């Protein structure tokens, strides 16, 4: 089996299972161009290492693509298409663990107050755009592509489109966000003209992610919001999605709900293909440890805990 055929079949297998695979498929096809379309069994660790180490990529990108290649070859190894795994030894240093920036509620207010009018965006457009990102936890491209016909105001529902034409997902929204969208659509009717897009520029065109990112960086600077980790000192718009997830889990923890039982609900709402993608947020919720700590503070439980610790030392 040729390398290109193996990539096409693997990508199709992923998509059938609901996995968005465009970025990973792009990495595999870049490796294909580097190594050549040879039989799959003839791909060598040296060719993979030459591609990974010959490209100027960050440690994050190196490890992400390394994981993509390893999963791909393990897939075909388990199906007896390979006699061995043709992966080079990984680099010694692994990248830092997943650590998004979580906005506090005070920072979110400061961010909204820092919005100013620009030649491309009016303040109401940016305000409603950011409120929709935070209020639903959806991705930036899903918000950019949102259309008026996708909003069911009577039932407080929105339908999110996929860029590859895949199956849509329907999300309920709160009354506050629904009213904000309704107000924005009434106020922006003139600039939208006959467009079905919800969010448009001042001249009625589709929003561009690069322009949004540039404007968001300026807003964070005016609001004095910075981060000590990550690629840049400024958080990104995608961090509003992470903030939504953490704030939802914190609210459930305060209500005394079992986060492990509620996690599949949040995972489905956010459109995660794998539950482990949502589990990453659990370690960002300190409130989930409060109930076990309170139990340890009770005299009976505290003595039991001390006895268990003594038995293990």
WOSULQUI-V444756 format. One record per residue. N is the residue number from 1. RES is the residue in one small letter. SS is DSSP state (A for helix, B for strand, O for the rest). BURIAL is 1 if it has 16 or more other C-alpha atoms within 10 Angstrom, else 0. Layout:
BEGIN
n->[N:N]
res->[RES:RES]
ss->[SS:SS]
burial->[BURIAL:BURIAL]
END
This chain:
BEGIN
n->[1:2:3:4:5:6:7:8:9:10:11:12:13:14:15:16:17:18:19:20:21:22:23:24:25:26:27:28:29:30:31:32:33:34:35:36:37:38:39:40:41:42:43:44:45:46:47:48:49:50:51:52:53:54:55:56:57:58:59:60:61:62:63:64:65:66:67:68:69:70:71:72:73:74:75:76:77:78:79:80:81:82:83:84:85:86:87:88:89:90:91:92:93:94:95:96:97:98:99:100:101:102:103:104:105:106:107:108:109:110:111:112:113:114:115:116:117:118:119:120:121:122:123:124:125:126:127:128:129:130:131:132:133:134:135:136:137:138:139:140:141:142:143:144:145:146:147:148:149:150:151:152:153:154:155:156:157:158:159:160:161:162:163:164:165:166:167:168:169:170:171:172:173:174:175:176:177:178:179:180:181:182:183:184:185:186:187:188:189:190:191:192:193:194:195:196:197:198:199:200:201:202:203:204:205:206:207:208:209:210:211:212:213:214:215:216:217:218:219:220:221:222:223:224:225:226:227:228:229:230:231:232:233:234:235:236:237:238:239:240:241:242:243:244:245:246:247:248:249:250:251:252:253:254:255:256:257:258:259:260:261:262:263:264:265:266:267:268:269:270:271:272:273:274:275:276:277:278:279:280:281:282:283:284:285:286:287:288:289:290:291:292:293:294:295:296:297:298:299:300:301:302:303:304:305:306:307:308:309:310:311:312:313]
res->[x:x:x:x:x:x:x:x:x:x:x:x:x:x:x:x:x:x:x:x:x:x:x:x:x:x:x:x:x:x:x:x:x:x:x:x:x:x:x:x:x:x:x:x:x:x:x:x:x:x:x:x:x:x:x:x:x:x:x:x:x:x:x:x:x:x:x:x:x:x:x:x:x:x:x:x:x:x:x:x:x:x:x:x:x:x:x:x:x:x:x:x:x:x:x:x:x:x:x:x:x:x:x:x:x:x:x:x:x:x:x:x:x:x:x:x:x:x:x:x:x:x:x:x:x:x:x:x:x:x:x:x:x:x:x:x:x:x:x:x:x:x:x:x:x:x:x:x:x:x:x:x:x:x:x:x:x:x:x:x:x:x:x:x:x:x:x:x:x:x:x:x:x:x:x:x:x:x:x:x:x:x:x:x:x:x:x:x:x:x:x:x:x:x:x:x:x:x:x:x:x:x:x:x:x:x:x:x:x:x:x:x:x:x:x:x:x:x:x:x:x:x:x:x:x:x:x:x:x:x:x:x:x:x:x:x:x:x:x:x:x:x:x:x:x:x:x:x:x:x:x:x:x:x:x:x:x:x:x:x:x:x:x:x:x:x:x:x:x:x:x:x:x:x:x:x:x:x:x:x:x:x:x:x:x:x:x:x:x:x:x:x:x:x:x:x:x:x:x:x:x:x:x:x:x:x:x:x:x:x:x:x:x]
ss->[O:B:A:A:A:A:A:A:A:A:A:A:A:A:A:A:O:O:O:O:O:A:A:A:A:A:A:A:A:A:A:A:A:A:A:O:O:O:B:A:A:A:O:O:A:A:A:A:A:A:A:A:A:A:O:O:O:O:A:A:A:A:A:A:A:A:A:A:A:A:A:A:A:A:A:A:A:O:O:O:O:O:O:O:O:O:O:O:O:O:O:O:O:O:O:O:O:O:O:O:O:O:O:O:A:A:A:A:A:A:A:A:A:O:O:O:O:O:O:O:O:O:A:A:A:A:A:A:A:A:A:A:A:A:A:A:O:O:O:A:A:A:A:A:O:O:B:A:A:A:B:B:O:O:O:O:B:B:B:B:O:O:O:O:O:O:O:O:B:B:B:B:O:O:A:A:A:A:A:A:A:A:A:A:A:A:A:O:A:A:A:A:O:O:O:O:B:O:O:B:O:O:O:O:O:B:O:O:A:A:A:A:A:A:A:A:A:A:A:A:A:A:O:O:O:O:O:O:O:O:O:O:O:O:O:O:O:O:A:A:A:A:A:A:A:A:A:A:A:A:A:A:A:A:O:O:O:O:A:A:A:A:A:A:A:A:A:A:A:A:O:O:O:O:A:A:A:A:A:O:O:A:A:A:O:A:A:A:A:A:A:A:A:A:A:A:A:O:A:A:A:A:A:A:A:A:A:A:A:A:A:A:O]
burial->[0:0:1:1:0:1:1:0:0:1:1:0:0:0:0:0:0:0:0:1:0:0:0:1:1:0:0:1:1:0:1:1:0:0:1:0:1:0:0:1:1:0:1:0:0:0:1:1:0:0:1:1:0:0:0:0:0:0:0:0:0:1:1:0:1:1:0:1:1:0:0:1:1:1:1:1:1:0:0:0:0:1:0:0:1:1:1:1:0:0:0:0:0:0:0:0:0:0:0:1:1:1:1:0:0:0:0:1:0:1:1:1:0:1:1:1:0:0:0:1:1:1:0:1:1:1:1:1:1:1:1:1:1:1:1:1:1:1:1:1:1:0:1:1:1:1:1:1:0:1:1:0:1:0:0:0:1:1:1:1:1:0:0:0:0:0:0:0:0:1:1:0:1:0:0:0:1:1:0:1:1:0:0:1:1:0:0:1:0:0:1:1:0:0:0:0:1:1:1:1:1:1:0:1:0:1:1:0:0:0:0:1:0:0:1:1:1:0:1:1:0:0:1:0:1:0:0:0:0:0:0:0:0:1:1:1:1:1:1:1:1:1:1:1:1:1:1:0:1:1:0:1:1:0:0:0:0:0:1:0:0:0:1:1:0:1:1:0:1:1:1:1:0:0:0:0:0:1:1:0:1:1:0:1:1:0:1:1:0:0:0:0:0:0:0:1:0:0:0:0:0:0:0:0:0:0:0:0:0:0:0:0:0]
END
